[in-house]
Amino acid sequence: TYQPHANWSFANISVKDWLENLKAIIDNLER
């Protein structure tokens, strides 16, 4: 069974985590 909403939620979580990690890396580079 294809569940686009479930995949979309998972994608949102992955993107959020990725952005948070990216921000942390940028902060470290700026220091």
C-alpha positions as CSV (number, residue, x, y, z in Angstrom):
1,T,0.0,0.0,0.0
2,Y,1.4,3.4,-1.0
3,Q,1.2,6.0,1.7
4,P,2.4,9.4,0.3
5,H,1.5,11.1,3.6
6,A,3.7,8.8,5.6
7,N,6.6,9.2,3.2
8,W,6.1,13.0,3.2
9,S,6.2,13.1,7.0
10,F,9.4,11.0,7.0
11,A,10.9,13.3,4.4
12,N,10.1,16.4,6.5
13,I,11.8,14.9,9.5
14,S,14.9,14.0,7.4
15,V,15.1,17.5,5.9
16,K,14.7,19.1,9.3
17,D,17.5,17.0,10.8
18,W,19.7,17.7,7.8
19,L,19.1,21.5,8.1
20,E,19.9,21.4,11.8
21,N,23.1,19.5,11.1
22,L,24.0,22.0,8.3
23,K,23.5,25.0,10.6
24,A,25.7,23.4,13.3
25,I,28.5,22.9,10.7
26,I,28.2,26.5,9.5
27,D,28.3,27.7,13.1
28,N,31.5,25.8,13.6
29,L,33.1,27.1,10.4
30,E,32.3,30.7,11.4
31,R,34.0,30.4,14.8
